[in-house]
């Protein structure tokens, strides 16, 4: 049951920014930019995705959590985020 406190449009805008970051990273590789600069940009894109995911989990906990089965679902999602 989607119920985002951030609007769908806001989420899509954030994801579009990350998509732009990824395209920029691809250009950096194509241009043979300094490896550490590429890695820095990859970390920035990952951090942006993590922030989006954490916001979605936070919304879910605050608005959708009803019982222990829901808590298990949230913990599984958080575990997947942290396992990488």
PyMOL Python script that loads the backbone (N, CA, C, O; Angstrom):
from pymol import cmd

cmd.read_pdbstr("""\
ATOM      1  N   UNK A   1       0.849  -1.174   0.000  1.00  0.00           N
ATOM      2  CA  UNK A   1       0.000   0.000   0.000  1.00  0.00           C
ATOM      3  C   UNK A   1       0.888   1.227   0.000  1.00  0.00           C
ATOM      4  O   UNK A   1       1.393   1.605   1.057  1.00  0.00           O
ATOM      5  N   UNK A   2       1.103   1.876  -1.158  1.00  0.00           N
ATOM      6  CA  UNK A   2       1.934   3.070  -1.177  1.00  0.00           C
ATOM      7  C   UNK A   2       1.242   4.203  -0.441  1.00  0.00           C
ATOM      8  O   UNK A   2       0.041   4.418  -0.606  1.00  0.00           O
ATOM      9  N   UNK A   3       1.978   4.904   0.346  1.00  0.00           N
ATOM     10  CA  UNK A   3       1.479   6.067   1.052  1.00  0.00           C
ATOM     11  C   UNK A   3       2.655   6.940   1.404  1.00  0.00           C
ATOM     12  O   UNK A   3       3.074   6.991   2.560  1.00  0.00           O
ATOM     13  N   UNK A   4       3.180   7.614   0.436  1.00  0.00           N
ATOM     14  CA  UNK A   4       4.383   8.391   0.628  1.00  0.00           C
ATOM     15  C   UNK A   4       4.047   9.763   1.185  1.00  0.00           C
ATOM     16  O   UNK A   4       3.127  10.428   0.710  1.00  0.00           O
ATOM     17  N   UNK A   5       4.814  10.190   2.215  1.00  0.00           N
ATOM     18  CA  UNK A   5       4.608  11.561   2.681  1.00  0.00           C
ATOM     19  C   UNK A   5       5.166  12.527   1.647  1.00  0.00           C
ATOM     20  O   UNK A   5       4.628  13.614   1.438  1.00  0.00           O
ATOM     21  N   UNK A   6       6.254  12.112   1.004  1.00  0.00           N
ATOM     22  CA  UNK A   6       6.729  12.888  -0.140  1.00  0.00           C
ATOM     23  C   UNK A   6       5.822  12.517  -1.306  1.00  0.00           C
ATOM     24  O   UNK A   6       5.420  11.361  -1.443  1.00  0.00           O
ATOM     25  N   UNK A   7       5.506  13.482  -2.133  1.00  0.00           N
ATOM     26  CA  UNK A   7       4.616  13.183  -3.247  1.00  0.00           C
ATOM     27  C   UNK A   7       5.331  12.301  -4.268  1.00  0.00           C
ATOM     28  O   UNK A   7       6.559  12.247  -4.321  1.00  0.00           O
ATOM     29  N   UNK A   8       4.550  11.632  -5.053  1.00  0.00           N
ATOM     30  CA  UNK A   8       5.092  10.803  -6.121  1.00  0.00           C
ATOM     31  C   UNK A   8       5.984  11.651  -7.020  1.00  0.00           C
ATOM     32  O   UNK A   8       7.041  11.200  -7.461  1.00  0.00           O
ATOM     33  N   UNK A   9       5.556  12.873  -7.287  1.00  0.00           N
ATOM     34  CA  UNK A   9       6.335  13.769  -8.146  1.00  0.00           C
ATOM     35  C   UNK A   9       7.696  14.092  -7.521  1.00  0.00           C
ATOM     36  O   UNK A   9       8.708  14.125  -8.219  1.00  0.00           O
ATOM     37  N   UNK A  10       7.718  14.329  -6.205  1.00  0.00           N
ATOM     38  CA  UNK A  10       8.983  14.604  -5.527  1.00  0.00           C
ATOM     39  C   UNK A  10       9.918  13.408  -5.604  1.00  0.00           C
ATOM     40  O   UNK A  10      11.114  13.561  -5.852  1.00  0.00           O
ATOM     41  N   UNK A  11       9.371  12.219  -5.389  1.00  0.00           N
ATOM     42  CA  UNK A  11      10.190  11.011  -5.467  1.00  0.00           C
ATOM     43  C   UNK A  11      10.743  10.811  -6.879  1.00  0.00           C
ATOM     44  O   UNK A  11      11.916  10.479  -7.053  1.00  0.00           O
ATOM     45  N   UNK A  12       9.902  11.012  -7.866  1.00  0.00           N
ATOM     46  CA  UNK A  12      10.357  10.866  -9.246  1.00  0.00           C
ATOM     47  C   UNK A  12      11.417  11.892  -9.597  1.00  0.00           C
ATOM     48  O   UNK A  12      12.353  11.583 -10.335  1.00  0.00           O
ATOM     49  N   UNK A  13      11.287  13.126  -9.075  1.00  0.00           N
ATOM     50  CA  UNK A  13      12.301  14.154  -9.310  1.00  0.00           C
ATOM     51  C   UNK A  13      13.636  13.765  -8.691  1.00  0.00           C
ATOM     52  O   UNK A  13      14.687  13.942  -9.308  1.00  0.00           O
ATOM     53  N   UNK A  14      13.597  13.234  -7.470  1.00  0.00           N
ATOM     54  CA  UNK A  14      14.834  12.791  -6.818  1.00  0.00           C
ATOM     55  C   UNK A  14      15.480  11.658  -7.602  1.00  0.00           C
ATOM     56  O   UNK A  14      16.696  11.641  -7.797  1.00  0.00           O
ATOM     57  N   UNK A  15      14.665  10.716  -8.048  1.00  0.00           N
ATOM     58  CA  UNK A  15      15.193   9.604  -8.837  1.00  0.00           C
ATOM     59  C   UNK A  15      15.754  10.087 -10.172  1.00  0.00           C
ATOM     60  O   UNK A  15      16.753   9.551 -10.650  1.00  0.00           O
ATOM     61  N   UNK A  16      15.133  11.078 -10.771  1.00  0.00           N
ATOM     62  CA  UNK A  16      15.639  11.632 -12.032  1.00  0.00           C
ATOM     63  C   UNK A  16      17.002  12.293 -11.819  1.00  0.00           C
ATOM     64  O   UNK A  16      17.874  12.218 -12.684  1.00  0.00           O
ATOM     65  N   UNK A  17      17.182  12.944 -10.660  1.00  0.00           N
ATOM     66  CA  UNK A  17      18.489  13.543 -10.365  1.00  0.00           C
ATOM     67  C   UNK A  17      19.561  12.461 -10.247  1.00  0.00           C
ATOM     68  O   UNK A  17      20.678  12.627 -10.737  1.00  0.00           O
ATOM     69  N   UNK A  18      19.213  11.358  -9.595  1.00  0.00           N
ATOM     70  CA  UNK A  18      20.168  10.254  -9.474  1.00  0.00           C
ATOM     71  C   UNK A  18      20.463   9.682 -10.859  1.00  0.00           C
ATOM     72  O   UNK A  18      21.610   9.366 -11.176  1.00  0.00           O
ATOM     73  N   UNK A  19      19.433   9.554 -11.671  1.00  0.00           N
ATOM     74  CA  UNK A  19      19.638   9.060 -13.038  1.00  0.00           C
ATOM     75  C   UNK A  19      20.612   9.970 -13.787  1.00  0.00           C
ATOM     76  O   UNK A  19      21.472   9.489 -14.524  1.00  0.00           O
ATOM     77  N   UNK A  20      20.477  11.267 -13.599  1.00  0.00           N
ATOM     78  CA  UNK A  20      21.407  12.221 -14.209  1.00  0.00           C
ATOM     79  C   UNK A  20      22.824  12.040 -13.688  1.00  0.00           C
ATOM     80  O   UNK A  20      23.791  12.136 -14.443  1.00  0.00           O
ATOM     81  N   UNK A  21      22.938  11.775 -12.377  1.00  0.00           N
ATOM     82  CA  UNK A  21      24.259  11.509 -11.807  1.00  0.00           C
ATOM     83  C   UNK A  21      24.893  10.286 -12.474  1.00  0.00           C
ATOM     84  O   UNK A  21      26.079  10.298 -12.801  1.00  0.00           O
ATOM     85  N   UNK A  22      24.105   9.241 -12.671  1.00  0.00           N
ATOM     86  CA  UNK A  22      24.617   8.011 -13.272  1.00  0.00           C
ATOM     87  C   UNK A  22      25.073   8.275 -14.708  1.00  0.00           C
ATOM     88  O   UNK A  22      26.125   7.790 -15.124  1.00  0.00           O
ATOM     89  N   UNK A  23      24.291   9.035 -15.461  1.00  0.00           N
ATOM     90  CA  UNK A  23      24.697   9.380 -16.829  1.00  0.00           C
ATOM     91  C   UNK A  23      26.006  10.173 -16.811  1.00  0.00           C
ATOM     92  O   UNK A  23      26.875   9.985 -17.663  1.00  0.00           O
ATOM     93  N   UNK A  24      26.128  11.067 -15.817  1.00  0.00           N
ATOM     94  CA  UNK A  24      27.359  11.838 -15.681  1.00  0.00           C
ATOM     95  C   UNK A  24      28.553  10.949 -15.378  1.00  0.00           C
ATOM     96  O   UNK A  24      29.649  11.181 -15.888  1.00  0.00           O
ATOM     97  N   UNK A  25      28.348   9.943 -14.559  1.00  0.00           N
ATOM     98  CA  UNK A  25      29.422   8.995 -14.249  1.00  0.00           C
ATOM     99  C   UNK A  25      29.834   8.243 -15.512  1.00  0.00           C
ATOM    100  O   UNK A  25      31.023   8.039 -15.759  1.00  0.00           O
ATOM    101  N   UNK A  26      28.862   7.839 -16.297  1.00  0.00           N
ATOM    102  CA  UNK A  26      29.165   7.137 -17.552  1.00  0.00           C
ATOM    103  C   UNK A  26      29.996   8.039 -18.466  1.00  0.00           C
ATOM    104  O   UNK A  26      30.934   7.568 -19.108  1.00  0.00           O
ATOM    105  N   UNK A  27      29.662   9.331 -18.532  1.00  0.00           N
ATOM    106  CA  UNK A  27      30.443  10.269 -19.344  1.00  0.00           C
ATOM    107  C   UNK A  27      31.869  10.388 -18.806  1.00  0.00           C
ATOM    108  O   UNK A  27      32.831  10.464 -19.572  1.00  0.00           O
ATOM    109  N   UNK A  28      31.989  10.404 -17.471  1.00  0.00           N
ATOM    110  CA  UNK A  28      33.322  10.487 -16.865  1.00  0.00           C
ATOM    111  C   UNK A  28      34.176   9.290 -17.278  1.00  0.00           C
ATOM    112  O   UNK A  28      35.354   9.446 -17.600  1.00  0.00           O
ATOM    113  N   UNK A  29      33.588   8.108 -17.269  1.00  0.00           N
ATOM    114  CA  UNK A  29      34.319   6.904 -17.677  1.00  0.00           C
ATOM    115  C   UNK A  29      34.691   7.000 -19.154  1.00  0.00           C
ATOM    116  O   UNK A  29      35.820   6.698 -19.542  1.00  0.00           O
ATOM    117  N   UNK A  30      33.731   7.423 -19.969  1.00  0.00           N
ATOM    118  CA  UNK A  30      33.988   7.556 -21.400  1.00  0.00           C
ATOM    119  C   UNK A  30      35.107   8.565 -21.662  1.00  0.00           C
ATOM    120  O   UNK A  30      35.908   8.384 -22.579  1.00  0.00           O
ATOM    121  N   UNK A  31      35.159   9.615 -20.862  1.00  0.00           N
ATOM    122  CA  UNK A  31      36.195  10.644 -21.007  1.00  0.00           C
ATOM    123  C   UNK A  31      37.497  10.275 -20.304  1.00  0.00           C
ATOM    124  O   UNK A  31      38.458  11.044 -20.306  1.00  0.00           O
ATOM    125  N   UNK A  32      37.512   9.076 -19.699  1.00  0.00           N
ATOM    126  CA  UNK A  32      38.689   8.571 -18.991  1.00  0.00           C
ATOM    127  C   UNK A  32      39.147   9.524 -17.884  1.00  0.00           C
ATOM    128  O   UNK A  32      40.332   9.824 -17.743  1.00  0.00           O
ATOM    129  N   UNK A  33      38.173   9.986 -17.110  1.00  0.00           N
ATOM    130  CA  UNK A  33      38.484  10.870 -15.988  1.00  0.00           C
ATOM    131  C   UNK A  33      39.201  10.112 -14.891  1.00  0.00           C
ATOM    132  O   UNK A  33      39.176   8.882 -14.853  1.00  0.00           O
ATOM    133  N   UNK A  34      39.829  10.840 -14.013  1.00  0.00           N
ATOM    134  CA  UNK A  34      40.595  10.292 -12.901  1.00  0.00           C
ATOM    135  C   UNK A  34      39.719   9.345 -12.077  1.00  0.00           C
ATOM    136  O   UNK A  34      38.601   9.695 -11.698  1.00  0.00           O
ATOM    137  N   UNK A  35      40.238   8.144 -11.804  1.00  0.00           N
ATOM    138  CA  UNK A  35      39.460   7.080 -11.159  1.00  0.00           C
ATOM    139  C   UNK A  35      38.851   7.512  -9.829  1.00  0.00           C
ATOM    140  O   UNK A  35      37.697   7.191  -9.547  1.00  0.00           O
ATOM    141  N   UNK A  36      39.599   8.223  -9.024  1.00  0.00           N
ATOM    142  CA  UNK A  36      39.097   8.631  -7.711  1.00  0.00           C
ATOM    143  C   UNK A  36      37.914   9.587  -7.868  1.00  0.00           C
ATOM    144  O   UNK A  36      36.985   9.557  -7.061  1.00  0.00           O
ATOM    145  N   UNK A  37      37.941  10.428  -8.888  1.00  0.00           N
ATOM    146  CA  UNK A  37      36.796  11.308  -9.144  1.00  0.00           C
ATOM    147  C   UNK A  37      35.560  10.497  -9.509  1.00  0.00           C
ATOM    148  O   UNK A  37      34.452  10.823  -9.082  1.00  0.00           O
ATOM    149  N   UNK A  38      35.748   9.438 -10.301  1.00  0.00           N
ATOM    150  CA  UNK A  38      34.626   8.567 -10.683  1.00  0.00           C
ATOM    151  C   UNK A  38      34.072   7.869  -9.450  1.00  0.00           C
ATOM    152  O   UNK A  38      32.858   7.829  -9.253  1.00  0.00           O
ATOM    153  N   UNK A  39      34.948   7.321  -8.622  1.00  0.00           N
ATOM    154  CA  UNK A  39      34.514   6.633  -7.411  1.00  0.00           C
ATOM    155  C   UNK A  39      33.772   7.591  -6.480  1.00  0.00           C
ATOM    156  O   UNK A  39      32.775   7.218  -5.860  1.00  0.00           O
ATOM    157  N   UNK A  40      34.257   8.810  -6.388  1.00  0.00           N
ATOM    158  CA  UNK A  40      33.587   9.822  -5.556  1.00  0.00           C
ATOM    159  C   UNK A  40      32.165  10.059  -6.043  1.00  0.00           C
ATOM    160  O   UNK A  40      31.244  10.159  -5.233  1.00  0.00           O
ATOM    161  N   UNK A  41      31.977  10.148  -7.344  1.00  0.00           N
ATOM    162  CA  UNK A  41      30.639  10.364  -7.895  1.00  0.00           C
ATOM    163  C   UNK A  41      29.748   9.138  -7.714  1.00  0.00           C
ATOM    164  O   UNK A  41      28.545   9.274  -7.488  1.00  0.00           O
ATOM    165  N   UNK A  42      30.325   7.951  -7.811  1.00  0.00           N
ATOM    166  CA  UNK A  42      29.555   6.734  -7.559  1.00  0.00           C
ATOM    167  C   UNK A  42      29.057   6.727  -6.116  1.00  0.00           C
ATOM    168  O   UNK A  42      27.897   6.404  -5.858  1.00  0.00           O
ATOM    169  N   UNK A  43      29.926   7.080  -5.186  1.00  0.00           N
ATOM    170  CA  UNK A  43      29.519   7.144  -3.774  1.00  0.00           C
ATOM    171  C   UNK A  43      28.427   8.174  -3.550  1.00  0.00           C
ATOM    172  O   UNK A  43      27.524   7.950  -2.744  1.00  0.00           O
ATOM    173  N   UNK A  44      28.493   9.295  -4.246  1.00  0.00           N
ATOM    174  CA  UNK A  44      27.455  10.322  -4.118  1.00  0.00           C
ATOM    175  C   UNK A  44      26.114   9.805  -4.624  1.00  0.00           C
ATOM    176  O   UNK A  44      25.077  10.059  -4.011  1.00  0.00           O
ATOM    177  N   UNK A  45      26.130   9.084  -5.736  1.00  0.00           N
ATOM    178  CA  UNK A  45      24.884   8.519  -6.284  1.00  0.00           C
ATOM    179  C   UNK A  45      24.316   7.467  -5.338  1.00  0.00           C
ATOM    180  O   UNK A  45      23.106   7.421  -5.116  1.00  0.00           O
ATOM    181  N   UNK A  46      25.179   6.623  -4.780  1.00  0.00           N
ATOM    182  CA  UNK A  46      24.714   5.621  -3.817  1.00  0.00           C
ATOM    183  C   UNK A  46      24.107   6.281  -2.590  1.00  0.00           C
ATOM    184  O   UNK A  46      23.079   5.832  -2.081  1.00  0.00           O
ATOM    185  N   UNK A  47      24.740   7.343  -2.115  1.00  0.00           N
ATOM    186  CA  UNK A  47      24.224   8.055  -0.944  1.00  0.00           C
ATOM    187  C   UNK A  47      22.856   8.662  -1.244  1.00  0.00           C
ATOM    188  O   UNK A  47      21.964   8.644  -0.396  1.00  0.00           O
ATOM    189  N   UNK A  48      22.696   9.196  -2.443  1.00  0.00           N
ATOM    190  CA  UNK A  48      21.402   9.769  -2.824  1.00  0.00           C
ATOM    191  C   UNK A  48      20.322   8.690  -2.861  1.00  0.00           C
ATOM    192  O   UNK A  48      19.210   8.916  -2.383  1.00  0.00           O
ATOM    193  N   UNK A  49      20.633   7.522  -3.420  1.00  0.00           N
ATOM    194  CA  UNK A  49      19.667   6.422  -3.443  1.00  0.00           C
ATOM    195  C   UNK A  49      19.357   5.937  -2.033  1.00  0.00           C
ATOM    196  O   UNK A  49      18.205   5.645  -1.714  1.00  0.00           O
ATOM    197  N   UNK A  50      20.383   5.850  -1.190  1.00  0.00           N
ATOM    198  CA  UNK A  50      20.155   5.430   0.199  1.00  0.00           C
ATOM    199  C   UNK A  50      19.224   6.399   0.919  1.00  0.00           C
ATOM    200  O   UNK A  50      18.359   5.983   1.689  1.00  0.00           O
ATOM    201  N   UNK A  51      19.405   7.691   0.664  1.00  0.00           N
ATOM    202  CA  UNK A  51      18.553   8.697   1.310  1.00  0.00           C
ATOM    203  C   UNK A  51      17.102   8.538   0.848  1.00  0.00           C
ATOM    204  O   UNK A  51      16.182   8.636   1.660  1.00  0.00           O
ATOM    205  N   UNK A  52      16.895   8.297  -0.429  1.00  0.00           N
ATOM    206  CA  UNK A  52      15.540   8.073  -0.948  1.00  0.00           C
ATOM    207  C   UNK A  52      14.937   6.829  -0.305  1.00  0.00           C
ATOM    208  O   UNK A  52      13.794   6.851   0.150  1.00  0.00           O
ATOM    209  N   UNK A  53      15.714   5.740  -0.267  1.00  0.00           N
ATOM    210  CA  UNK A  53      15.214   4.492   0.309  1.00  0.00           C
ATOM    211  C   UNK A  53      14.892   4.657   1.791  1.00  0.00           C
ATOM    212  O   UNK A  53      13.859   4.178   2.259  1.00  0.00           O
ATOM    213  N   UNK A  54      15.756   5.320   2.516  1.00  0.00           N
ATOM    214  CA  UNK A  54      15.518   5.529   3.942  1.00  0.00           C
ATOM    215  C   UNK A  54      14.252   6.354   4.170  1.00  0.00           C
ATOM    216  O   UNK A  54      13.494   6.087   5.102  1.00  0.00           O
ATOM    217  N   UNK A  55      14.026   7.346   3.326  1.00  0.00           N
ATOM    218  CA  UNK A  55      12.799   8.133   3.425  1.00  0.00           C
ATOM    219  C   UNK A  55      11.560   7.290   3.196  1.00  0.00           C
ATOM    220  O   UNK A  55      10.549   7.463   3.877  1.00  0.00           O
ATOM    221  N   UNK A  56      11.636   6.376   2.235  1.00  0.00           N
ATOM    222  CA  UNK A  56      10.500   5.496   1.965  1.00  0.00           C
ATOM    223  C   UNK A  56      10.251   4.542   3.132  1.00  0.00           C
ATOM    224  O   UNK A  56       9.103   4.301   3.505  1.00  0.00           O
ATOM    225  N   UNK A  57      11.323   4.002   3.706  1.00  0.00           N
ATOM    226  CA  UNK A  57      11.169   3.118   4.870  1.00  0.00           C
ATOM    227  C   UNK A  57      10.588   3.904   6.041  1.00  0.00           C
ATOM    228  O   UNK A  57       9.704   3.410   6.740  1.00  0.00           O
ATOM    229  N   UNK A  58      11.075   5.112   6.257  1.00  0.00           N
ATOM    230  CA  UNK A  58      10.555   5.957   7.335  1.00  0.00           C
ATOM    231  C   UNK A  58       9.059   6.216   7.160  1.00  0.00           C
ATOM    232  O   UNK A  58       8.288   6.114   8.114  1.00  0.00           O
ATOM    233  N   UNK A  59       8.658   6.550   5.939  1.00  0.00           N
ATOM    234  CA  UNK A  59       7.229   6.756   5.666  1.00  0.00           C
ATOM    235  C   UNK A  59       6.433   5.496   5.970  1.00  0.00           C
ATOM    236  O   UNK A  59       5.355   5.555   6.562  1.00  0.00           O
ATOM    237  N   UNK A  60       6.979   4.349   5.556  1.00  0.00           N
ATOM    238  CA  UNK A  60       6.279   3.088   5.769  1.00  0.00           C
ATOM    239  C   UNK A  60       6.095   2.822   7.259  1.00  0.00           C
ATOM    240  O   UNK A  60       5.009   2.447   7.702  1.00  0.00           O
ATOM    241  N   UNK A  61       7.163   3.018   8.026  1.00  0.00           N
ATOM    242  CA  UNK A  61       7.092   2.769   9.468  1.00  0.00           C
ATOM    243  C   UNK A  61       6.066   3.694  10.118  1.00  0.00           C
ATOM    244  O   UNK A  61       5.282   3.261  10.962  1.00  0.00           O
ATOM    245  N   UNK A  62       6.072   4.944   9.730  1.00  0.00           N
ATOM    246  CA  UNK A  62       5.193   5.925  10.363  1.00  0.00           C
ATOM    247  C   UNK A  62       3.729   5.797   9.953  1.00  0.00           C
ATOM    248  O   UNK A  62       2.833   6.160  10.716  1.00  0.00           O
ATOM    249  N   UNK A  63       3.485   5.280   8.744  1.00  0.00           N
ATOM    250  CA  UNK A  63       2.108   5.295   8.239  1.00  0.00           C
ATOM    251  C   UNK A  63       1.489   3.923   7.990  1.00  0.00           C
ATOM    252  O   UNK A  63       0.266   3.803   7.922  1.00  0.00           O
ATOM    253  N   UNK A  64       2.312   2.892   7.854  1.00  0.00           N
ATOM    254  CA  UNK A  64       1.762   1.604   7.444  1.00  0.00           C
ATOM    255  C   UNK A  64       1.961   0.489   8.458  1.00  0.00           C
ATOM    256  O   UNK A  64       1.302  -0.546   8.361  1.00  0.00           O
ATOM    257  N   UNK A  65       2.840   0.667   9.417  1.00  0.00           N
ATOM    258  CA  UNK A  65       3.169  -0.405  10.356  1.00  0.00           C
ATOM    259  C   UNK A  65       1.999  -0.662  11.287  1.00  0.00           C
ATOM    260  O   UNK A  65       1.532   0.238  11.984  1.00  0.00           O
ATOM    261  N   UNK A  66       1.530  -1.910  11.289  1.00  0.00           N
ATOM    262  CA  UNK A  66       0.370  -2.240  12.117  1.00  0.00           C
ATOM    263  C   UNK A  66       0.637  -3.387  13.080  1.00  0.00           C
ATOM    264  O   UNK A  66       0.092  -3.394  14.184  1.00  0.00           O
ATOM    265  N   UNK A  67       1.467  -4.365  12.692  1.00  0.00           N
ATOM    266  CA  UNK A  67       1.707  -5.526  13.555  1.00  0.00           C
ATOM    267  C   UNK A  67       3.118  -6.056  13.346  1.00  0.00           C
ATOM    268  O   UNK A  67       3.894  -5.499  12.569  1.00  0.00           O
ATOM    269  N   UNK A  68       3.440  -7.135  14.047  1.00  0.00           N
ATOM    270  CA  UNK A  68       4.806  -7.667  13.998  1.00  0.00           C
ATOM    271  C   UNK A  68       5.185  -8.175  12.615  1.00  0.00           C
ATOM    272  O   UNK A  68       6.360  -8.132  12.251  1.00  0.00           O
ATOM    273  N   UNK A  69       4.220  -8.657  11.836  1.00  0.00           N
ATOM    274  CA  UNK A  69       4.529  -9.093  10.469  1.00  0.00           C
ATOM    275  C   UNK A  69       5.005  -7.910   9.642  1.00  0.00           C
ATOM    276  O   UNK A  69       5.922  -8.046   8.832  1.00  0.00           O
ATOM    277  N   UNK A  70       4.387  -6.751   9.841  1.00  0.00           N
ATOM    278  CA  UNK A  70       4.823  -5.541   9.157  1.00  0.00           C
ATOM    279  C   UNK A  70       6.228  -5.151   9.607  1.00  0.00           C
ATOM    280  O   UNK A  70       7.045  -4.719   8.794  1.00  0.00           O
ATOM    281  N   UNK A  71       6.509  -5.303  10.900  1.00  0.00           N
ATOM    282  CA  UNK A  71       7.840  -4.983  11.424  1.00  0.00           C
ATOM    283  C   UNK A  71       8.884  -5.897  10.788  1.00  0.00           C
ATOM    284  O   UNK A  71       9.982  -5.446  10.461  1.00  0.00           O
ATOM    285  N   UNK A  72       8.557  -7.167  10.611  1.00  0.00           N
ATOM    286  CA  UNK A  72       9.482  -8.091   9.955  1.00  0.00           C
ATOM    287  C   UNK A  72       9.770  -7.648   8.529  1.00  0.00           C
ATOM    288  O   UNK A  72      10.909  -7.713   8.066  1.00  0.00           O
ATOM    289  N   UNK A  73       8.733  -7.197   7.839  1.00  0.00           N
ATOM    290  CA  UNK A  73       8.897  -6.726   6.467  1.00  0.00           C
ATOM    291  C   UNK A  73       9.841  -5.535   6.420  1.00  0.00           C
ATOM    292  O   UNK A  73      10.709  -5.462   5.551  1.00  0.00           O
ATOM    293  N   UNK A  74       9.676  -4.603   7.349  1.00  0.00           N
ATOM    294  CA  UNK A  74      10.533  -3.416   7.405  1.00  0.00           C
ATOM    295  C   UNK A  74      11.971  -3.824   7.702  1.00  0.00           C
ATOM    296  O   UNK A  74      12.902  -3.341   7.059  1.00  0.00           O
ATOM    297  N   UNK A  75      12.152  -4.707   8.669  1.00  0.00           N
ATOM    298  CA  UNK A  75      13.498  -5.123   9.038  1.00  0.00           C
ATOM    299  C   UNK A  75      14.181  -5.863   7.886  1.00  0.00           C
ATOM    300  O   UNK A  75      15.389  -5.727   7.694  1.00  0.00           O
ATOM    301  N   UNK A  76      13.419  -6.640   7.125  1.00  0.00           N
ATOM    302  CA  UNK A  76      13.981  -7.302   5.948  1.00  0.00           C
ATOM    303  C   UNK A  76      14.460  -6.272   4.931  1.00  0.00           C
ATOM    304  O   UNK A  76      15.538  -6.418   4.354  1.00  0.00           O
ATOM    305  N   UNK A  77      13.653  -5.222   4.710  1.00  0.00           N
ATOM    306  CA  UNK A  77      14.024  -4.169   3.758  1.00  0.00           C
ATOM    307  C   UNK A  77      15.272  -3.426   4.235  1.00  0.00           C
ATOM    308  O   UNK A  77      16.170  -3.147   3.441  1.00  0.00           O
ATOM    309  N   UNK A  78      15.331  -3.108   5.511  1.00  0.00           N
ATOM    310  CA  UNK A  78      16.503  -2.423   6.059  1.00  0.00           C
ATOM    311  C   UNK A  78      17.720  -3.337   5.963  1.00  0.00           C
ATOM    312  O   UNK A  78      18.812  -2.877   5.628  1.00  0.00           O
ATOM    313  N   UNK A  79      17.550  -4.601   6.248  1.00  0.00           N
ATOM    314  CA  UNK A  79      18.647  -5.556   6.136  1.00  0.00           C
ATOM    315  C   UNK A  79      19.209  -5.628   4.729  1.00  0.00           C
ATOM    316  O   UNK A  79      20.423  -5.703   4.541  1.00  0.00           O
ATOM    317  N   UNK A  80      18.315  -5.605   3.730  1.00  0.00           N
ATOM    318  CA  UNK A  80      18.780  -5.624   2.337  1.00  0.00           C
ATOM    319  C   UNK A  80      19.564  -4.363   2.021  1.00  0.00           C
ATOM    320  O   UNK A  80      20.558  -4.419   1.297  1.00  0.00           O
ATOM    321  N   UNK A  81      19.131  -3.223   2.553  1.00  0.00           N
ATOM    322  CA  UNK A  81      19.851  -1.971   2.320  1.00  0.00           C
ATOM    323  C   UNK A  81      21.249  -2.026   2.920  1.00  0.00           C
ATOM    324  O   UNK A  81      22.208  -1.543   2.319  1.00  0.00           O
ATOM    325  N   UNK A  82      21.360  -2.611   4.095  1.00  0.00           N
ATOM    326  CA  UNK A  82      22.629  -2.612   4.810  1.00  0.00           C
ATOM    327  C   UNK A  82      23.562  -3.736   4.380  1.00  0.00           C
ATOM    328  O   UNK A  82      24.754  -3.701   4.688  1.00  0.00           O
ATOM    329  N   UNK A  83      23.036  -4.729   3.674  1.00  0.00           N
ATOM    330  CA  UNK A  83      23.846  -5.901   3.341  1.00  0.00           C
ATOM    331  C   UNK A  83      24.848  -5.661   2.219  1.00  0.00           C
ATOM    332  O   UNK A  83      25.715  -6.502   1.983  1.00  0.00           O
ATOM    333  N   UNK A  84      24.750  -4.581   1.555  1.00  0.00           N
ATOM    334  CA  UNK A  84      25.694  -4.348   0.453  1.00  0.00           C
ATOM    335  C   UNK A  84      26.913  -3.738   0.980  1.00  0.00           C
ATOM    336  O   UNK A  84      27.840  -3.457   0.222  1.00  0.00           O
TER     337      UNK A  84
END
""", "prot")
cmd.dss("prot")
cmd.show_as("cartoon", "prot")
cmd.util.cbc("prot")
cmd.orient("prot")
